[in-house]
């Protein structure tokens, strides 16, 4: 447990970033723990090894390729490469996944030994589906007729209701022509 | 010429400005790619890809920000993405001597040999680190950047950066330790 804590502190210990309390804690532990002392020696060795990594020079070939990037962009070959790169975009992944599933289903159908049974089943299901649609369509038609009948009834009842005084003209006309009454 | 002027001229399509940008930053990016990937040829391809990305995204660069940090962030993202796509192909690194020359001519031959051996072990051991820890160690310990700069490039808090570097160093120290045990056991 103490070794785990020391492991966390060793890098800071090496860079002299620890406070006095933590520093003495690490020093005390190192006196009694050979594995942590070895680890500290290893860290020192790693630190020393990193100092021997000089910078590598860029080759003239690479530099000329980098200089040519703006020119290359204009060429058609470059555009083709970009268009192929476009296919690798993560946003197209769902499309590719859907296409793969579709291809698997198609290959399952094409290479299945019981293809005729699948055909029959598809045919039956298509017919069932078609009849269902027809039924729905017929039902929808009857509903439309019924609605129309309701609408007509409603309009007739509103007219007969005499809410807006719709039949007043008729009564007046009837009153204004007493000769009609007589005639009748 | 001011860096922002160079960038503005690059965006206008002036070839000279682009060459200046390449001259100023290609070595930095190439070394980062080489230290990360461990292969000279691969580092060349990766550097080319990074500069291609730079060319396309130069218009998105916010000129108030640090350009070097922005470019190295772009490079870091590309390197880690490329590693994740093809990590099974990157089991081996170039031989250490192939491109790095020893600078310790003043040391005794024995000490020089020992140092060379530990450098080789550390160089090869970089491959066993996770890409995130490896990148943090490269930026801090090989390129000698400050914790603040590493945090800016990686887009992480300093505490996380320190812990990644610490984990990477410990792994490398353990690799060196196990190598010594093997040598003594023989």
Interface residues (C-beta under 8 A of the other chain):
Chain A: X7 X8 X10 X11 X12 X38 X39 X42 X43 X45 X46 X47 X48 X49 X50 X52 X53 X54 X55 X56 X57 X58 X59 X61 X62 X63 X65 X66 X67 X69 X70 X71 X73
Chain B: X13 X15 X18 X19 X22 X23 X26 X27 X30 X31 X34 X35 X40 X44 X47 X48 X51 X52 X55 X99 X100 X101 X102 X103 X104 X115 X116 X118 X119 X121 X122 X123 X141 X142 X162 X165 X166 X169 X170 X172 X173 X174 X176 X177
